Amino acid sequence: MRKSGSASSKKVNSVPPLRTLSVSPADYELLEEVGNGASATVYRAIYKPANEIVAVKCLDLDRCNSNLDDIRREAQTMSLIDHPNLIKAFCSFVVEHCLWVVMPFMAEGSCLHLMKIAYPDGFEEPVIGSILKETLKALDYLHNHGHIHRDVKAGNILLDNSASVKLGDYGVTACLFDKGDRQSSRNTFVGTPCWMAPEVLQPGGGYDFKADIWSFGITALELAHGHAPFSKYPPMKVLLMTLQNAPPGLDYDRDKRFSKSFKEMVAMCLVKDQTKRPTAKKLLKHTFFKNAKPPELSLKSLLSDLPPLWDRVKALQLKDAAQLALKKMPSAEQEALSQSEYQRGVSAWNFDIEDLKAQASLIQDDEDFSGKKEGDVSLRDFMNNQDRSTFGSAMEKPLVANETDFRINISAAESSETGGAIKKEEHLQKDLSDFGNREDIDRSDKIRLKNDSVPSTSKQDVEPRWKSQVGKSHQTYSGPILPSTVHNNSSERGRTTERFEGDNLLATERVRRDSRKIPNLSGPLMLPNRASANSLSAPVRTSSGYGDTLEDKTRASVVQIKGRFSVTSENIELLKDVLPGTITRRSSQGSLMKSASVGEWLVNSKQVLSKDNVNTLPASVLMPHLQNLFQQTSFQQDLLSNLLNNIQQNDIVDGIQTTLPLQTHSPEDEITVDTTVTERERLLLAKISELQAMMITLTDELTAARVKQIQLQQQLRAVYSREGDRKEELREL
Ligand SMILES: Nc1ncnc2c1ncn2[C@@H]1O[C@H](COP(=O)(O)OP(=O)(O)OP(=O)(O)O)[C@@H](O)[C@H]1O
């Protein structure tokens, strides 16, 4: 079951869907990575006893917020599911810290992948109709069997090479990760922000299967436009927009190419009042679906001319890595904006609605997605300049050559398309080497590529449509986990991480990890060991132990991790405050949100003002940064003081609120309140210490910045006076 590609060149068959496969990891050979989601990586694999191709989803249990018993229970439940439009697992078993789920290999990947690689502006209506109809059948089945999918999106709709459409990740993940009974889990929110129904975002209200109908409507828009509505916004803004704005829909002017019945169907799904949304069964009777063609007729042409799935995935990952590099952030700073910090940000923020609005209004509201975002790298440019054989029989070529081409192509593309953006090339060159030791990458990828021999499906001789498309930058890999039976298997050989050998592991993992750290306003809120450079992430990067303490705390309080969004118990409390418009108690934390962007800014300034730079850069470059750093640091100090004050005040208010009712309560109540108060005190004290630690660090930084400012001013004066002297001399001459 070691990862290898050697078997891919052999003739292999696909496993028919209802087979029982072995639960021994030794019987599986993992081949190429074909997808990754928030919690799992999916591989094409060979089932050795039958020489058959399957997909193995390796779900990292360390990253799941659930115990093995829950997983087993849910896996058994899901084994009862059986529908042609749902991916059914053959079997599942535990290999070290991972749950392996063996399922049919969907050779064309997800609709999201397909759009990213070849249809960035979405599909034509007949295609959408076919995909949606099959998805709706799957939802109808799930709902009839008492399941809510909770993560319907293009990334979870998978296609195979016979153009059949299957919904993956159908609720199992949600169930697996639920703590306690299902009902209580419905009081938490789960999903990916853009696709989440308003009622899902309202904590405590509960929701039902109609939440899937909303997500289905959003998925319809996603397939029509190539992206979900609001996908370019940070998650918090998405949350607000979903709650406050009119529901998104197909526009009469902008979406002229779509029929009235399609528009009407979408509008029916995207009604805020969940009781007014149709059931899946009713929706299936809509004219739009009555006219939909079977997928074999409408989808086949889409899938021709595409390279094998794993090559597409690799290309997208490389593109993402390049975008990451273009963000000009060294990896250390990327780490500063990691998911753990994002979680910290989420749980620490106050969802002060006014403040959020102010935040949100800072982001441009234009809906022009066609324009290339800063840092977007054209996949077309990358692919067109690749050696054609990159995606064909020459996959054995070491990646070093491909990566070199890649870098050159990006810079060429950037300079031609953005004009004068030559600097990006330098940054890219620098950052690509920053985020991974070149030698490491080369070695590890050589090994991987050597093994990844090319199957008979490669199509290097054609000039396909996908090459001429510019992929979008959304990073929303997601999908199924549908175990039918779970077995424990502690075989050393089964350890997923052993698929790379020795130190190659490090490098390859780093490349992969970094390729996922794409700063993206659609807000990939990844799991703790994945980084995300969301602009609303961690307020301040400190050099103290602050990050760890808080990160651990946040991790401990996570109640839901799903897709790109994780929710902590603190979030729920905070949202309870916000949503009915009753926030204020922690209003100072709204400032922390502001400091999120400040934090990012500080990072940039600190970069510029690094020890090495400070003596070499001209004063004219350094001064504005220094001044800004100075101002922002002072600003942050003020915010922190306010925050501390507010916490102290809140403490007093809380004390009054919690002690007053005590007089009328029973002794049991007193014990409960006492415990709550103590717990709250403990949390507040912890928060205060953390803030104090932050303040100390900030004060240090401020002092350092002041010193630097003084030095620079002196240098500047010296330069001016030298220049003055020189001018004097010249005049005298
Ligand atoms: N059976 C399969 N065959 C081929 N590709 C697959 C298969 N299952 C999943 N994938 C690919 O892997 C990606 C990630 O898988 P999946 O969504 O199951 O992970 P996840 O961690 O549950 O993601 P998320 O929770 O973000 O939805 C999918 O988007 C899809 O592109």
The ligand as a Gaussian input file, in Angstrom:
#p B3LYP/6-31G(d) Opt

LIG

0 1
 N      -13.828000       8.981000      -5.138000
 C      -13.113000       9.989000      -5.596000
 N      -12.553000       9.904000      -6.800000
 C      -11.823000      10.937000      -7.298000
 N      -11.598000      12.091000      -6.640000
 C      -12.133000      12.220000      -5.427000
 C      -12.907000      11.188000      -4.833000
 N      -13.306000      11.605000      -3.628000
 C      -12.812000      12.839000      -3.460000
 N      -12.103000      13.221000      -4.540000
 C      -11.411000      14.506000      -4.728000
 O      -10.792000      14.864000      -3.503000
 C      -11.276000      16.132000      -3.076000
 C      -11.293000      16.168000      -1.559000
 O      -12.050000      15.101000      -1.053000
 P      -13.098000      15.307000       0.089000
 O      -14.029000      16.410000      -0.280000
 O      -13.691000      14.008000       0.363000
 O      -12.223000      15.800000       1.320000
 P      -12.757000      16.520000       2.604000
 O      -11.599000      16.655000       3.516000
 O      -13.982000      15.827000       3.083000
 O      -13.160000      17.929000       2.039000
 P      -14.178000      18.983000       2.606000
 O      -14.429000      18.619000       3.996000
 O      -13.439000      20.271000       2.404000
 O      -15.400000      18.878000       1.723000
 C      -12.641000      16.273000      -3.759000
 O      -13.002000      17.617000      -3.945000
 C      -12.412000      15.594000      -5.067000
 O      -11.842000      16.493000      -5.983000

